[in-house]
Amino acid sequence: MTDPTSPAKGPDLTGTTWRKTTASACARKYPETIRFDVSTYLGTRGPDQGVIWWDAGIYRLEDEGTLVLSVASDELVTYRVKLIGDNLDVVDRDGCSFSYRRQAPG
């Protein structure tokens, strides 16, 4: 079994905040912003959001296209991802597509 806290093998997501750029209904459960640090992440709700699926926990990039996160239920869930420049495109297991944009430091 792979250690869920092992260092990322894919694109580097760490050290910056990412802001959601998708407003679709299916993406509503994902945080407005998310910050990835080494092996951990923290999601932040938007002003009109209730419970978010990505709240806080561990993550790993299994490869350049596969992100595994511990979600609000503490389950490890796999997502398809693609990092193009400062845009992170995500597809969940239900086929919901949504995106985040890397924010400038500061």
MORA-V609453 format. One record per pair of residues at least 6 apart in sequence whose C-alpha atoms are under 8 Angstrom apart, sorted by the first residue. I is the first residue (numbers start at 1). J is the second residue. If there is no record, write none. Layout:
i->I j->J
i->I j->J
//
This chain:
i->4 j->39
i->4 j->58
i->4 j->59
i->4 j->60
i->5 j->39
i->5 j->40
i->5 j->58
i->5 j->59
i->5 j->60
i->6 j->39
i->6 j->60
i->7 j->38
i->7 j->39
i->7 j->60
i->7 j->61
i->8 j->39
i->8 j->60
i->8 j->61
i->8 j->62
i->8 j->63
i->9 j->60
i->9 j->61
i->9 j->62
i->9 j->63
i->9 j->64
i->10 j->61
i->10 j->62
i->10 j->63
i->10 j->64
i->10 j->65
i->11 j->61
i->11 j->64
i->11 j->83
i->13 j->36
i->13 j->37
i->14 j->35
i->14 j->36
i->14 j->37
i->14 j->38
i->15 j->35
i->15 j->36
i->15 j->37
i->16 j->35
i->16 j->36
i->16 j->37
i->16 j->102
i->16 j->103
i->16 j->104
i->16 j->105
i->17 j->33
i->17 j->34
i->17 j->35
i->17 j->36
i->17 j->102
i->17 j->103
i->17 j->104
i->17 j->105
i->18 j->33
i->18 j->34
i->18 j->35
i->18 j->100
i->18 j->101
i->18 j->102
i->18 j->103
i->19 j->32
i->19 j->33
i->19 j->34
i->19 j->100
i->19 j->101
i->19 j->102
i->19 j->103
i->20 j->31
i->20 j->32
i->20 j->33
i->20 j->98
i->20 j->99
i->20 j->100
i->20 j->101
i->21 j->98
i->21 j->99
i->21 j->100
i->21 j->101
i->22 j->98
i->22 j->99
i->22 j->100
i->24 j->98
i->26 j->96
i->27 j->96
i->27 j->97
i->27 j->98
i->28 j->49
i->29 j->49
i->29 j->51
i->29 j->52
i->29 j->53
i->29 j->54
i->30 j->52
i->30 j->53
i->30 j->54
i->31 j->43
i->31 j->44
i->31 j->45
i->31 j->46
i->31 j->52
i->31 j->53
i->31 j->54
i->31 j->55
i->32 j->43
i->32 j->44
i->32 j->45
i->32 j->46
i->33 j->43
i->33 j->44
i->33 j->45
i->33 j->46
i->34 j->41
i->34 j->42
i->34 j->43
i->34 j->44
i->35 j->41
i->35 j->42
i->35 j->43
i->36 j->42
i->39 j->58
i->39 j->59
i->39 j->60
i->40 j->56
i->40 j->57
i->40 j->58
i->40 j->59
i->41 j->56
i->41 j->57
i->41 j->58
i->41 j->59
i->42 j->54
i->42 j->55
i->42 j->56
i->42 j->57
i->43 j->52
i->43 j->54
i->43 j->55
i->43 j->56
i->44 j->55
i->45 j->51
i->45 j->52
i->52 j->72
i->53 j->71
i->53 j->72
i->53 j->73
i->54 j->69
i->54 j->70
i->54 j->71
i->54 j->72
i->55 j->71
i->55 j->72
i->56 j->70
i->56 j->71
i->56 j->72
i->57 j->69
i->57 j->70
i->57 j->71
i->57 j->74
i->58 j->69
i->58 j->70
i->59 j->67
i->59 j->68
i->59 j->69
i->59 j->70
i->60 j->67
i->60 j->68
i->60 j->69
i->61 j->67
i->61 j->68
i->62 j->68
i->64 j->81
i->64 j->82
i->65 j->80
i->65 j->81
i->65 j->82
i->66 j->78
i->66 j->79
i->66 j->80
i->66 j->81
i->67 j->78
i->67 j->79
i->67 j->80
i->67 j->81
i->68 j->76
i->68 j->77
i->68 j->78
i->68 j->79
i->69 j->76
i->69 j->77
i->69 j->78
i->70 j->76
i->70 j->77
i->71 j->77
i->78 j->92
i->78 j->93
i->79 j->90
i->79 j->91
i->79 j->92
i->79 j->93
i->80 j->90
i->80 j->91
i->80 j->92
i->81 j->88
i->81 j->89
i->81 j->90
i->81 j->91
i->82 j->88
i->82 j->89
i->82 j->90
i->83 j->89
i->86 j->101
i->86 j->102
i->87 j->99
i->87 j->100
i->87 j->101
i->87 j->102
i->88 j->99
i->88 j->100
i->88 j->101
i->88 j->102
i->89 j->97
i->89 j->98
i->89 j->99
i->89 j->100
i->90 j->97
i->90 j->98
i->90 j->99
i->91 j->97
i->91 j->98
//
